[in-house]
Amino acid sequence: MEPFIRNDHYNFIKMQAKILVNGHSSASDPGVLNALKASTQEKVLSLFESIGDEERELLASVETIKDKEEAELYLARVKKYVIPFRTVSESTIKKLFPKVKKLKQPDFEATNVHEITYLGWNDIGSERKYIIADFDGTFRGLRGSFKPNHKKGICSLCNTHSEIGLFFAETKASKDGNYTSRGNYICQDSNECNQKLTSQEKVHDFFEHLLLLK
């Protein structure tokens, strides 16, 4: 099989596997467990509009999970088919942020391309954060100021309780050259955010909001 699972799909599947393990540890009624297994399997399969029998069989086996060990084995099998984030070259990054003279590059060695939905990194010295997302084969970049909040809150990307900061991007609002600033709270650690993110649409919505595409 070829890779067919996005990182956000994998994170959602991982969350469903955890729910199933917790269900088995807290419930003993066969009817309740059967309903939970059926619901979990349906949610996992519903992520994919069109997949082959082999892919369906792999994903559907989620309903056999009963404990943490079985969940880890299942997730290890599934992770082999996660689609890696497309390679972003240094020259591509420079083209996405042409006005930045001393552009700090991301730490590629510390980034697992099988575990990200977007590429994000911080430039602590300039209090800036950079984000790159893939829109159906086209890279788009966001550069904005980033100030840590020094307390936990809800990230607008992964929608979990995390160490967050306020990201503000300046965008040209109209043809007259005026600019406007838009922002929201997101995780301080982008790699950690990516490991909890369960919806690619959240990332695209974030870009569309800040770039005034909506």
Secondary structure in CASP SS format (residue, H / E / C, confidence):
PFRMAT SS
TARGET T0000
AUTHOR 0000-0000-0000
METHOD secondary structure of the structure
MODEL  1
M C 1.00
E C 1.00
P C 1.00
F C 1.00
I E 1.00
R C 1.00
N H 1.00
D H 1.00
H H 1.00
Y H 1.00
N H 1.00
F H 1.00
I H 1.00
K H 1.00
M H 1.00
Q H 1.00
A H 1.00
K H 1.00
I H 1.00
L H 1.00
V H 1.00
N H 1.00
G H 1.00
H H 1.00
S H 1.00
S H 1.00
A C 1.00
S C 1.00
D C 1.00
P H 1.00
G H 1.00
V H 1.00
L H 1.00
N H 1.00
A H 1.00
L H 1.00
K H 1.00
A H 1.00
S H 1.00
T H 1.00
Q H 1.00
E H 1.00
K H 1.00
V H 1.00
L H 1.00
S C 1.00
L C 1.00
F C 1.00
E C 1.00
S C 1.00
I C 1.00
G C 1.00
D H 1.00
E H 1.00
E H 1.00
R H 1.00
E H 1.00
L H 1.00
L H 1.00
A H 1.00
S H 1.00
V H 1.00
E H 1.00
T H 1.00
I C 1.00
K C 1.00
D C 1.00
K H 1.00
E H 1.00
E H 1.00
A H 1.00
E H 1.00
L H 1.00
Y H 1.00
L H 1.00
A H 1.00
R H 1.00
V H 1.00
K H 1.00
K C 1.00
Y C 1.00
V E 1.00
I C 1.00
P C 1.00
F C 1.00
R C 1.00
T C 1.00
V C 1.00
S C 1.00
E H 1.00
S H 1.00
T H 1.00
I H 1.00
K H 1.00
K H 1.00
L H 1.00
F C 1.00
P C 1.00
K C 1.00
V C 1.00
K C 1.00
K C 1.00
L C 1.00
K C 1.00
Q C 1.00
P C 1.00
D C 1.00
F H 1.00
E H 1.00
A H 1.00
T C 1.00
N C 1.00
V C 1.00
H C 1.00
E C 1.00
I C 1.00
T C 1.00
Y E 1.00
L E 1.00
G E 1.00
W E 1.00
N E 1.00
D E 1.00
I H 1.00
G H 1.00
S H 1.00
E C 1.00
R E 1.00
K E 1.00
Y E 1.00
I E 1.00
I E 1.00
A E 1.00
D E 1.00
F E 1.00
D C 1.00
G C 1.00
T E 1.00
F E 1.00
R E 1.00
G E 1.00
L E 1.00
R E 1.00
G E 1.00
S E 1.00
F E 1.00
K E 1.00
P E 1.00
N E 1.00
H E 1.00
K E 1.00
K E 1.00
G E 1.00
I E 1.00
C C 1.00
S C 1.00
L C 1.00
C C 1.00
N C 1.00
T C 1.00
H E 1.00
S E 1.00
E E 1.00
I E 1.00
G E 1.00
L E 1.00
F E 1.00
F E 1.00
A E 1.00
E E 1.00
T E 1.00
K E 1.00
A C 1.00
S C 1.00
K C 1.00
D C 1.00
G C 1.00
N C 1.00
Y E 1.00
T E 1.00
S E 1.00
R E 1.00
G E 1.00
N E 1.00
Y E 1.00
I E 1.00
C E 1.00
Q C 1.00
D C 1.00
S H 1.00
N H 1.00
E H 1.00
C H 1.00
N H 1.00
Q H 1.00
K H 1.00
L C 1.00
T C 1.00
S C 1.00
Q H 1.00
E H 1.00
K H 1.00
V H 1.00
H H 1.00
D H 1.00
F H 1.00
F H 1.00
E H 1.00
H H 1.00
L H 1.00
L C 1.00
L C 1.00
L C 1.00
K C 1.00
END
